[in-house]
Amino acid sequence: MKLSITIVNYNQKYFPRFCLESLKKSSFEGGMEVIFCDNNSKDESLDFLKKAAEKKDIVLVEPGRNLGYGAGHNFAAREAKGKYILILNTDITVERDTLQKMVDYLDGRKDIGILGPKLMYHNGEIQQSCRRNFSITDLFIKRTFLRKIWPFKARYEKYVMDDFNHASIQEVDLITGAFMLMPKEVFDEVNGFDERYFLFMEDFDLCRKVKDAGYKVVYYPEAKAIHYHKRLTQGSLWKIIFNKVSWLHFASAVKYHLKWKRR
């Protein structure tokens, strides 16, 4: 088995179907398995996954509760048999050659611990899927109107890498967790995701752990995927203050900075 794909679902409606359909159309060779961890969904997505599992299109694992994003992927990864593991969002669709290009690039490059593709929104806009190392201040600026005001605007643009050449293969600090390809042995070496993060920051934390272990995190724009992404935590200060997701993001950010401040 060459590739194991882990996907966490929690009430994602039709996205698991779209994601799986695109994976099944992939021209990937070498054998792959798709492992869904369902975090106790109550919508139609769980019915679809159960039927897909019956048809042997996927492996479905159900912890019986909402583990969160990172722990859900760890739970799915226990079933993984592939040389490589792909951590994937439900709201991603791949092109026919995406998986093959990425695995081919990783083959023989023992220095790479995480590889991320060029992510595109459905309207063709390039997603800012790479980040530089940051502070809590940078996150606050990004989530508020300050990102549009000088001098905070320049700081925001540096953090989200507006100056980054999205056509060039480059080593980066951080890659968002919507699409991360890793050698399974590296994932195991760093003990996967830190499960103290329920949602948010677990992807950046994984990048830091991989780099600490001596591997590179690389952006690889030769491979592309579509991300049907909805911004969850950006908006007016009033909305942020009274938004539960914003508080989850803030709590994870505090955990992240307390952890890495000691390193």
C-alpha positions in Angstrom: 0.0 0.0 0.0 1.5 3.3 -1.1 -0.9 5.9 0.3 -3.3 6.2 3.2 -5.7 9.2 3.2 -7.2 10.2 6.5 -10.3 12.5 6.6 -12.2 13.7 9.6 -15.9 14.3 9.2 -18.3 16.2 11.5 -21.6 17.2 10.0 -20.1 18.1 6.7 -23.3 17.4 4.6 -22.3 16.7 1.0 -18.6 17.5 1.2 -17.5 13.8 1.9 -19.3 12.7 -1.3 -17.5 15.4 -3.4 -14.2 14.6 -1.8 -14.5 10.9 -2.3 -15.7 11.2 -5.9 -12.6 13.2 -6.8 -10.3 10.7 -5.1 -11.9 7.8 -6.9 -11.2 9.6 -10.2 -7.5 10.0 -9.4 -5.0 8.5 -11.7 -2.9 7.4 -8.7 -0.9 4.2 -9.0 0.5 2.1 -6.3 -2.5 1.5 -4.2 -4.4 3.8 -1.8 -7.0 3.6 1.0 -9.3 6.3 2.2 -10.0 6.2 6.0 -12.8 8.4 7.3 -13.1 9.2 11.0 -16.6 10.3 11.7 -16.8 12.5 14.9 -20.3 11.5 15.8 -22.1 13.3 12.9 -25.9 13.8 13.0 -26.5 14.8 9.4 -26.7 13.0 6.1 -22.9 12.8 5.7 -22.8 9.8 8.1 -25.4 7.9 6.1 -23.3 8.4 3.0 -20.1 7.2 4.7 -21.8 4.1 6.1 -23.0 3.2 2.6 -19.5 3.9 1.1 -17.9 1.7 3.8 -20.4 -1.1 2.9 -19.2 -0.9 -0.7 -15.6 -1.0 0.4 -14.9 2.4 -1.0 -13.6 3.6 2.3 -12.7 2.4 5.8 -15.0 4.1 8.4 -13.9 4.5 12.0 -16.3 5.9 14.6 -14.9 6.9 18.0 -18.5 7.6 19.2 -17.8 11.2 20.1 -16.3 14.4 18.7 -12.6 14.0 19.1 -11.7 17.2 17.4 -9.6 17.6 14.2 -6.1 16.4 15.2 -7.3 13.5 17.5 -9.7 12.4 14.8 -6.9 12.1 12.3 -4.8 10.3 14.8 -7.7 7.9 15.4 -7.9 7.2 11.6 -4.2 6.9 11.2 -4.2 3.8 13.5 -5.7 2.0 10.6 -3.3 3.4 8.0 -1.1 0.9 6.1 0.4 3.2 3.5 4.0 4.3 3.1 2.6 7.8 3.0 -0.2 9.4 4.9 -2.3 12.3 3.4 -4.2 14.4 6.0 -7.1 15.8 4.1 -10.1 18.0 4.7 -13.6 16.9 3.6 -14.0 20.1 1.6 -11.1 19.3 -0.8 -11.3 18.0 -4.3 -8.2 16.9 -6.1 -7.2 16.9 -9.8 -6.6 13.6 -11.5 -2.8 13.9 -11.2 -2.6 15.6 -7.8 -1.8 12.6 -5.7 0.6 11.0 -8.1 2.6 14.2 -8.5 3.0 14.7 -4.8 3.9 11.1 -4.0 6.4 11.0 -6.9 8.0 14.2 -5.5 8.3 12.8 -2.0 9.8 9.5 -3.2 13.5 9.6 -2.7 13.5 12.9 -0.7 14.1 11.8 2.8 14.6 15.3 4.0 10.9 16.3 3.5 8.5 15.7 6.4 5.4 17.6 5.1 4.5 18.4 1.5 1.6 20.8 0.7 0.1 21.6 -2.8 -1.2 24.8 -4.2 -4.7 25.2 -2.8 -7.2 27.1 -5.0 -10.6 28.4 -4.0 -13.5 27.3 -6.4 -13.4 30.7 -8.0 -9.8 30.2 -9.1 -8.2 32.4 -6.4 -5.1 31.0 -4.8 -5.5 30.3 -1.1 -2.9 31.6 1.3 -2.1 28.2 2.6 1.4 28.9 3.9 2.4 31.0 6.9 5.5 32.3 8.6 6.0 31.7 12.3 3.8 34.2 14.2 2.8 35.7 17.5 -0.7 36.0 19.1 -0.6 39.6 18.0 -0.3 38.5 14.3 -3.4 36.3 14.8 -5.4 39.1 16.3 -4.5 41.5 13.5 -5.5 38.8 10.9 -8.9 38.3 12.5 -9.9 42.0 12.9 -10.1 45.2 10.8 -6.5 46.0 11.8 -5.3 43.9 8.9 -6.5 46.7 6.6 -4.8 49.6 8.5 -1.2 50.8 8.3 1.2 49.7 9.9 -0.7 46.5 10.9 -1.4 45.8 7.2 2.3 45.3 6.5 2.6 42.9 9.4 -0.4 41.0 8.3 0.8 40.6 4.8 4.2 39.3 6.0 2.5 36.7 8.2 0.2 35.4 5.5 3.1 35.6 3.0 1.6 38.0 0.4 5.1 38.4 -0.9 5.3 34.7 -1.5 5.8 33.3 -5.1 3.0 30.7 -5.3 4.5 29.3 -8.5 7.8 28.3 -6.9 8.6 25.1 -4.9 9.9 26.4 -1.6 10.6 25.4 2.0 8.2 27.3 4.4 7.6 27.5 8.1 4.0 26.4 8.2 1.3 24.8 6.0 -2.4 24.7 6.8 -3.7 21.3 7.7 -6.3 21.1 4.9 -3.9 19.0 2.8 -0.7 17.6 4.2 1.2 14.7 2.7 3.8 13.0 5.0 5.8 9.8 5.1 3.9 7.7 7.6 7.1 7.0 9.5 7.6 10.7 10.1 4.0 11.1 11.3 4.6 8.2 13.7 8.1 9.6 14.7 6.5 12.9 15.9 3.5 11.1 17.4 1.0 12.6 15.0 -1.1 15.6 16.1 -1.0 17.0 19.6 -4.4 16.1 20.9 -4.5 19.0 23.4 -5.8 21.1 20.5 -9.4 20.4 19.8 -9.6 22.6 16.8 -7.1 25.1 15.2 -3.3 25.3 15.6 -2.9 21.5 15.5 -1.6 21.8 11.9 0.9 24.5 12.7 2.0 22.6 15.8 2.6 19.5 13.6 4.7 21.5 11.2 6.8 22.7 14.2 7.3 19.2 15.5 8.3 17.9 12.1 10.9 20.7 11.7 12.1 20.1 15.2 12.7 16.5 14.2 15.0 17.7 11.4 12.7 17.6 8.4 11.6 20.2 5.9 8.1 21.6 5.3 7.7 22.2 1.6 5.2 24.0 -0.6 4.7 22.2 -3.9 2.6 24.2 -6.4 3.1 21.7 -9.2 0.2 19.8 -7.7 -3.1 21.5 -7.2 -6.4 21.0 -5.3 -9.6 22.9 -4.8 -10.6 24.0 -1.3 -14.2 24.8 -0.8 -13.2 26.8 2.3 -15.4 29.1 4.4 -13.7 31.6 6.6 -14.8 30.8 10.1 -13.1 33.3 12.4 -12.5 36.5 10.5 -14.9 39.4 10.7 -15.8 42.4 12.9 -14.5 42.6 16.4 -18.1 42.3 17.7 -18.6 39.0 15.8 -15.3 37.6 17.0 -16.1 38.4 20.6 -19.4 36.6 20.5 -18.4 33.7 18.2 -17.7 30.3 19.8 -15.4 29.3 17.0 -13.3 32.4 17.6 -12.9 31.5 21.2 -11.8 28.0 20.2 -9.2 29.6 17.9 -8.0 31.9 20.7 -7.7 29.0 23.2 -5.7 26.9 20.7 -3.5 29.9 20.0 -2.7 30.4 23.7 -1.8 26.6 24.0 0.4 26.9 20.9 2.3 29.8 22.1 2.7 28.6 25.7 4.1 25.3 24.3 6.5 26.7 21.8 7.6 29.6 24.0 9.5 27.1 26.0 11.4 25.7 23.0 
